[in-house]
């Protein structure tokens, strides 16, 4: 059995990297998938291409509450292993699709597999991490988001240019099957379980009444919708806007490089900043206090403030990168934008674990995932695709920083919620 905390964190972080690599492979090879059938693509419209992102999220957000409710009553490692195996097989199946309907179905199945892992892995990390280091541990785990996303762009572009877009899915589906079996060896930390008779809706109703959890989720909905639409369509926007100096493959490479460097820096800073913000609040990390004690709530408000400040910087930086006249200036402002976008990744997920009763943490992660996709990126990639069909691309893309600014307002903490 795997009992070492570093080994468990490394394994779960590696799986999260594969998770996000898989998600952004689609964005990397999207221009080739959209090409006419005669050229090897599927001949998709902008709306259909955007719906591929929606398909993944349908499976992801619909099943995440079910995994969360089940995990709050028993072992999590078997559910994680099952999910990883399902998403790996479905990723391979994506490369075999020859119609929009076939690819849509494969991406739904990928979402079902990823739902179990993304819902449950953070709760295991939270259980075995000391109070003063939770932000740092989650930052390491969520560091896989920018790295995996960037690898999705980089690997997708490189594989597509060498062997074609289908091989991008064939070559990324296999490693997950090996790691799925390894998950079964994780020794789960001791924790308080929900009563077996507890119902899914009862847990979600309880969570919905918690103001800090609710505020965190609302801001996360706006953030997720905007960042997913931006990441999905930015490579295509780059290739078209700077057509004289950037090919599609180069756009994938440079965007991926900026994402991995800026995202990694931002994620690490966010984890350390949130830990430090909580430590400034007296007794906020005192395990002897109940989860809903005033110092605990004040600590949660400190983390919410970190999230809000990051978005107050990311929003104007994103707007500036969209209007820049050269790719070099685009990437300069995109670096600032992505650094502060990813800065909030660890803190906002820490809020979902801090602001709820311990026995509802898996349900909290599941409920958050359900909400941010239903009200965020389930429809945002398709909507931005439709806006690109109807408007000038620059005008369509400017909707993204406006939503980032809205998330800053939603995340800004309210003192009355910490009493």
N, C-alpha and C positions, 0 to 999 in steps of 0.2 A: 504493500500500500504506500502511496505517496503522502507523507505527513509534513514534510519540510515546507514552510510557508513560501520561501523563495521559489522552490520548484513548482508549487501549485500556481503561484502568481505568474511564473514564466510560461507554464503550459496554457493557462487561460488567456494570457496576453497574446501568445502565438495563435491561438484559435480566433481571437478577435481580429488579429491582423488578416487572417484568411477570410474572415467574415467581410471586412470592408474591401479587401482586394476584389472579392467576387462582386460586390455591389457596383464598383466603379469600372469594372471591365466593360460593362454595357455602354457606359458613357464614352469610354475610350474608342470603341469600335462602332459607335452609333452612325457616323457618316457612311460607313461601308454597309451596315445593315439597312440603311435607308435607300441605298442605290437600287436601281431597277433590277428585276429578276434576271434580265439578260446579262447583267454585269456581275451576278453572284450575290446580290442583296435580296431583300424581301420586298422592296418597293414601298416602304412605309411613308405615310404623311407625317407632318410634324406632330399632329395630335396622336396618331398611332404610336410614334416613337416615345412620346411622353407617357403614354399608357403602359409602356413596359416597366417604367418605374412604379406606376400605380399597381400593376399586377403583383410585383414583389411585395408591396406593402399590404395588399389585400390578405395574403396568406400570413404575413407577419403580424399585423395588428389584431386580426380577428382571433388568432389562436393564442396570443401572448397572455391574456387574462386566464385562460384555461390552464396554461402551464404554471402561472404564478399561484393560482389558487391550489393546485395540486401540490406544488412544492412546499407551500406553507404547512402542509400536513404530513410530509414525509421526506424521503431522500431525493436529492436533486441530481446526483451524478448520472444516474441511468437516463433521466430525461434529457440531460445535456448531450450525452453520447448518442442517443437516438436522433436528436435534432441535427447534430453535426453530420451524421451519416446521411440523413435525408437531404440536407442542403448540398452535400458534395455530389450525390447522384443526380440531383436536379440540375446542378450547374453543368454537368456533362451533357445532360439532355437538352439544355439550352442550345448548345452548339449543333445539335442534330435537327433542330427545328427548320422546317422549310416553308412555313406559313406564319402569318401573324398570330393566328389562334394557337398554334403549337408552341410558339415562343411565349405567348401570354400564359399558357397553362404551366409551362416549365418554371417561369419566374414566380408564379403563385406558390408552387411547391418549394422553391428555394426559400421563400418567405416563411413558410410553415416551419421548415427546419431551423432557420435562424432564430425564430421566436423563442424557442426553448432556451437556447444558449444565451442570447442577449438579456433575457429576463432573469436568469438564475445565476450566471457567473458573478455579477457584482455583489450579490448577497453572500456568496461564499467568501469573497475577498473581504467584505465588511466584517464577517464573523470572526476571521482569524487575525485581523489587524488591530493593534493597540489604538486607543482613542486618538492620541496625538499624531498618528501617522496615517490616518485613513485617507486624507486628501492626497498624500504622496503615493500611497498604494493604488488608489483609483486613477491617479495621473499616469502611472506606469501602464495600467490596464488600458486606459483610453488613449495612450500614446499610439496604440495600434490603429486608431482611426486615421490620423493624417498619414502615417507610414503606409498602412494598408490601402488607403484611398490613392495615395501617390503611386504605389506599386501597381494598383489597378490601371491607372493611366499609362504608366511607363511600360509595364508588361503587356498590356493590351495593345498599345501602339507598336511595340517591338515585334510581338508575335504576329499581329495582323499584317505588318509590312513584309514579314518573312514567309509565313505559311497561310495567311488568310484569317479572316475574323473568327471562323468556327473553331480553329485550334486554340484561340484565346480561352475558350470555355473548356475544351478537352484537357488542356494542360493544367488548369487551376482546380479541377474537381477532385483529383486523386488524393492530394495530401490530407484532406480533411478526414478521409476514411481511416487512415492510420491513427490520427490524433483522437478520433472518436472512441476507439478502443482504449486509449490511454486514459481518457476521462473516467473510466470505470474504476481506476486504481486510486482515485483521490479519496483520502480519508476526510469525510465531512466534519467540520467543527460542531461541537455541541451547541444547541440552540433551543429556544422555546418554540414549540409547535402550536399551531391553531388546533382547536378541537376538531376531530374528524367530521363532526356534524355541521361545522360551520359552512355557510353557503357563500358562493362567489359574490352574489349581489349584496349580501350583508357586508362583506369586507369592503367592497367598492363604495357603498354608501357611507361607511365610516370614514374612509379616506377622503371622500368628497367634502366632508364637513370640516376638514382640517385646513385653516386658512393659508398657512405657509406652504403646505404641500400643494394646495390649489393654485396659489400664485406662481410657484415654481413651474407647475405643469402648463399654465396658461402662457407664460413667457416662452417656455420650451416649444409649445405648439407653433408660435410665430417664428421662432428661430429655426426650427426644423424644416418648416415649409420653405422658408427663404433660402437656407443654405443648400438644401437638396436640389432645388430648382437651379440655383446658381452653379453648383458643381456639375449637374447633368448637362446644362446647355453652354457653359463657358467655353469648353474646347471648340465647339462648333462656331460659337460667336467669334472666337479668336481667329479661327481659320478663314472665316468669311470677311471679317473686318480688316484683317491685315493680310489679305490674300497675296499681295505682292511679295511678302517677306516671310510668311509662315505657311508651311504645308500642314495638313491635318496631323501627321505623325509628329512634327515639331511642336505643334500646339499641345498635343498630349504630353510630350516630354517636358516642355518648359512648365506647363501648368502643374504637372505631377511633381516636378522638382521643387517648385515654390511651395506646393502643398506640404510636402514632407518636411522641409526645413522650417518653414514658418509654423506649421501645425505642431511639430515636435517642440519647438521653443515655447509656443503658447500653451501647450498642454502641460508641460513641466512647470512653467511659471504659475499657471492656474492652480495646480495642486498645492504648490508651496504657499502661494498667496492665501488660499482659502484656509489652510492649516494655521497660518500665522494670524489671519483675521479672527479665527475662533479662539486662539490662545490669548488674544488680547481681552477677551470677555471672561471675567472671573467665574470660575467653576463651570464653564461651558462644557468641559470634557470630563467632568466628575461622574464616574460610573455609578456612584452611590445615589445620585439623584435620579428621580424618575425621568423618563424620556420627554415628558411635557412640562418639566420645571422651567421657571422663567429664565434662568441662565442658559438652559439648552435652547430655548426659543430665540434668545438674543444672539446666540452663536449661529443659529440658522439664518437670522436676519443679516449677520455679518457676511455670510456666504452669498446671500442674495445680492448684496451690494456689490460684491466682486463681479458677479454675472452682469449686473446692470452697467457698471462702469466699462466693462469690456465691450459691450455692444454700443455704448455711446461713442466709442472710438472706431469700432468696426464699420458702423453705418456710413459715415462720410467717406471713409477710406475706400469702401466698395463703390460708392457713387463716383468718386474720382477715377478709379481704375477703369470704369466702364466708358468714360468719355475721353480717355487719353488718346492722343493722335498717333502714338507709336507703340509697338509691342513692348519695347523696353520700359516705357513709362507705365504701361498697363501692369506689367509684372512687378514693378517697384511698389506701386500702391496695393496691388493684390497681396504682396508679401505682408504689408502692415495689416490689411484687412483680415487675412487668414490667421495671422498670429493671434489677433484679438478674438476672432471667431472661435478658435479652438481653445483659447484660454478658459472659456466658460464650461468646457465639456466635463471635466472632473467635478468642479463645484456644483453644477446643477444636478448631477446624479448623486452627489453626496447629500443634497437637500432631500431627495426622495427617500433616502435611507435614514436621515436624522429626524425628519418631521413627522414620523409615523410610529406607532407601537412596534416593538421588535418582532412580534409574531405576525405582523402584516407586511414585512419588508419585501418579500417576494411578490405579494399582491400589489404593493406600491409600485415596484419596478414594472410589473405587468400592466397595471392601470395607466402608468405614465406612458409606456410604449403605445398602448391602445389609443390614448388621447392625442399624443403628438403626431401620430400617423393619420388618425381619422380627421383631425382638424388642421393638420400640417401638410406633410409631403405626400399623402395619399393622392391628392389632387394637384399639388403645386407644379410638378413637372409637366403634367398635361396642360394646365392653364397657361404656363409660360410658353409651352409649345404652340398653343392656340394663339397667344398674343404675338408670337413670332410670325405666325401665318398671316395675321391681320395688320400688324404695325411694323414700323421701322424697328429693326432689332435693338438698336440702342435705347429707344423709347421703351420697348418691352422689358429690357433688362433692368431699367431703372426702377421697376417695381420691387426689386430685391432689396436695395438699401432702405427703402421706405418701411418694409416689414421688419428689417433689423432694428430700426429706430423704435418701432412699436414694441418690440420685445424688451428693449431697455426700459421703457415706461412700465411695462407689466412686471418686470423683475425688481424694480426699485422697491426696497422694503418699507413696510408701514409699521410704525412703532406700536400701534394698537394691537397688532397681531403677535407681539412678543410679551404680552402681559397675562 
